[in-house]
Amino acid sequence: MALVTISGFPCSGKTTRAKQLKEYFEDRIQSAEYDGPNLTVELIDDDISHVPRSSYDTSALEKPARASLFSNVSRSLGPDTITIVDSANYIKGYRYQMYCAAREARVRVATIHVVAPPDKCREWHEKRGECSYKPATFDNLIMRFEEPSSMVRWDSPLFTIPWDEQPPFEDIWNAILKGDKKPPPAAVLQRNKPPPNTLQTLTKTTQLIVTSLLAHISSLPDTTTFPIPSPPAPSPSKSSGPLILHLPPGRKLTLSEMQRLKRQYEGVMQKGQQSGGIAASGNWTEEEVATGFVRFLEQLWETN
């Protein structure tokens, strides 16, 4: 349904706002006037993600801590869940990462910026006692804070809430319930996966063709065609006859050349699989690999 990211200085009141939003959302869902889908509200924070305050002391500790938080956020995203992320979220690149996860899950997004003066945050921080940050870490988090902006898509819609004002609950509710859903970016679209044992089929079929071809031209040096042997023979439903490879006239094919072309074709197919292209969705049976390899060789020989 939605991802609500809460951002702000440490000890600015983010957790208070997160709890207020969670309570408001749950009250709206349970109210008699609500006639929408059956939703649950999840609050993901540092404590649930096993991220202690000391994780922000060094970048080496913070990186796996953010990964743990992001993992929990990604798992909670879904069409029937409102996910509230209560953490520092002070790096715009990290907010963008969660935004991409939300788009992949096809849920709406909203960003809450809790605003409080640094001196007020420091005052509240000093009252925390044992669960506080180190003084240097606290100052560093304030200094490195990258303020959300309504001008960028991953922070929009943006709701800025001063520490001494009430949140615009109704506006936030409407944004996550009725706002636009952004389509998944191309970078996170799920790729079509080829059938299992595709690499084995690819190498086995191309090797059979190369070996048989070299034996064929060794016994018939003047031949201009080569019938592809079985098992990669085409089925009657797809072709009216055997698959024929037309050889380049006036050229002697060598083992080293054919092995190079074999590796080149296999590389093209594997890159196509990884990029989600045509090779990822099909062309992985013995017949299809053989047909593709034949067309690949003939096109190369025609241009050379």
N, C-alpha and C positions, 0 to 999 in steps of 0.2 A: 504493500500500500504506500508506505512513505518512509523516508530517512530524514530525521531531524538532527542536524549537527549543531551542537552548542559549543561556542568558542568564546574566549575571553582571557583576561589576565588570570594568573593563579590567585585563588581566594577572592574572586570578584563576585561570587554568588552563583556560579554556574550550576552547582548541584542543587541549590534551592530552586532555581528556575526549572531544572530538569524534573524535579519531583512535582513541582506545581503543574507542569505540562502533562506529566503522566497522570496525575490525579484528574485533571480537567478532561483529558481525552477519554479516560475510563468512565467518568461521569456522563459524558456525552453519548458514549456507546451504549451505556446501560439505561439511558433516559427513555421514557415512553415515546418521545417525539422522534427518536432516531429510527429510521427504517432502512439503513444501509446494510452492507455486508457485516458478518460477524467478525470483528477485529479483536486482536490482542495487542497490548502495548508492552514493549520490552525496553528496559533501561540498561544500556551497556555502559559500564564505566571502568575505571582503572582497577578498582577492587575486584570486580567480577573477572577481569582479565588477568588478575595476578600481576599487576603492575604497581610496585611500591613507589613512593616518592623518590627513592634513591635511584630509580631508573633514569631520571632526568639529569643525574649528576654528570654523566659523560655520554658522548655520542655512541660509544661502543655498547653501552647498556640500553640506551634509548631505542636504538634500531630494532632489536628483538622485542622490546616492550610494545612499540607501535605495531609490530607485526602480529603480536598476540591480540591486541585490541582490534586490529583490522580483521583478523580471522573470526573473532566473535561477531563483529558487525556483519560480515559477509554471510555468516551462517543464519543470522536472524532475519535478513531481508527476505521478503516474500509478499505475495498479493494480499495476505490476510494479517499483516503485521505492521504496526507503527513502531519503528526503531528509533529510540532517542539515544544519541551518543554523548555522554557526559565525560569529557576529557579536555585536556589543554587544547588540542586541535589548533595549535597556533601556527602551524606550517601550511601555507596555501597548497603546496604540492601534495600534502597528505589529505587535505580536504578534497582536492581534485581526485585523488585515488579512490576515496570513498564515493565521490560523485559518479565515477565510472562504474563502480560496483553497483550502485543504485540503478544506473541506466541499464546495465546488463540484466539486473533483476526486474527491470521494467516497473520501478516504483517511483513515486514523486519525491522531490527533495525540498528541503527548506533549511535555512541557516539562521541560528539565533546568536546574535552577538551581545553578550552581557557586558555592559560598560560600567566600570568603576574606576575612580582615580587611583593611580599607583599608591599614593599615601594611604588611602582607605584600604586597599588590598593588603598593604604591609601591616596595617593595624590589625586586621582580622587574622592575618597569618601568624602574627606574634601570639595570638590567643589560642592557637591550635595545640601548642605543646609538642608531644611526641610525634604526632602525625604530620608535622610540618616539613617543608623543604629545608635544605641547607641554605643559609643566607646567600651564598654566591649563586646557588642554583635558582633561587627565587628571583634574584636580580637579572640573571641571564635569561630566564623565561620571559620576563617583561621586556627586556631589551630586544629579544629576537622575535617577539610577537608580530605576526603578519596579519594585519587587520583585514577582515572580510570586506569585500566590495560588491555592491549590487551591479557593478558594471561587468563582472565576469560571470559566466554561466554556472560555474560550480558553486558559487555562493548565493545564487538567486533561486527563489525569492529570499531576500535578506530582511530580518526583523531585528532592529537595534533596540535593546531594552536597557535603559539606565538603571543603576542599582537601586534607586529610590522611587521607581515607578512600577506599576503593574504591567505585566505582559499583555499584548493585544491578543488574548486567547482566541476570540472569534475569528480574527483575520488569519491566524496561524492554522486554525482548524479548517477553514475554507481552502487554504492553500494546499494542505496535504490531502484534502478530500476531493477537491474539484480542480486543482491545478493541472497544468499540462504535464504529460509524461513524455520525457525525451526518449527517442529511440536509441538503442544501444549503438555506440560508435563502432566503426568497422574493426577497430583494434581488439574489441572484446567479443565480437560475434562468435558464436560457437561454430567451430569448423566441422564440416562433414568428414567423418572418419572412414577410411577405406576398410575393406574386410580384413580379418586377421591373416597373418602369414603373407602379407603383400610383398614384403621385401624378398622373401624366399621365392615367391612366384616370379617376381621381376628378374632376379639374377639367374634363376634356373632356366627361364624361357630364353632370355637373351644369350646365355652361354650355349644353349642347345643350338640356337640359330647360327651363332658364330662358328662353332665346331663343325656343324654339318655343312655350312657354306664353304669353309676352307677345304674340307674333304671333297666336296662336289667340284670345285674349280681345279683341284689338284688332279682329279681323274678326267675332267673335261675342261682343259685350259681355254678353249675357244667359246665356251658357252656364254650367252648373254642374259640368261634367266636362271632363276633358282627357285624351285617349288619348296615352300616352307614345310618341314616335316611335322608329323604329329608328335606329341599331343596338341600343340597349339594350332591345329587345323581348324578353320572356321566351321561353324555349324551350318547346315543347309538353310536354316531360316534366315541367316544373315548374308549369305553369299551363295552364288550359284556354282562356284568352283573353288579349287584350292587357292591358297594365298601364294602369289608369285612375287618374288623380288627381282626387279630389273637391275642388272649389274651395269656399272659404268663402262662404256665401250672404250677399248684400247688401254685399259688400266689393269695392272696386276695387283690384286688385293693381298695384303700381307697380314700375318697374325698380329703384329704390333699395331697396325692401323685399325683393325677390327676390334681389338681389345680397347683401344682408345675411344673409338666410337661407341662401343658398348658402355663404357664408364660414363661417357658424356650423356647418353640417353638416360641411363639410370639416375644420373645427377639431376637431369631436368625433371624426371618423374618425382623424385623425392622432394625437390624444392616445391613442385606444384602441390604435393601433399601437405607440406608444412605451411604454405601460404594460403591454403584453403581454395586453391584453384580447381580446374577441371580434374586434375589428377587425383584430387582428394576424394571426389565423389564417385569415381568409377574408373574404368580402364585398368582393372587390376586382375582380371581373369587371364589365363594363359593365352586365350585367343585374342583378347584385347591388347595385351602386352605385345604379342607377336605382330599384330596389325599396326600398332603404333610404332614399333621398332622398324618395320619395313618402310612405312611412310617417312619416318625420320631419316633413314639411310638414303632413300630415293631423292628426297628434297635436298639433302646435303650434296649428293653427287650431281644433281642438276645445276646447282649454283656454283660448283667448283670446276 
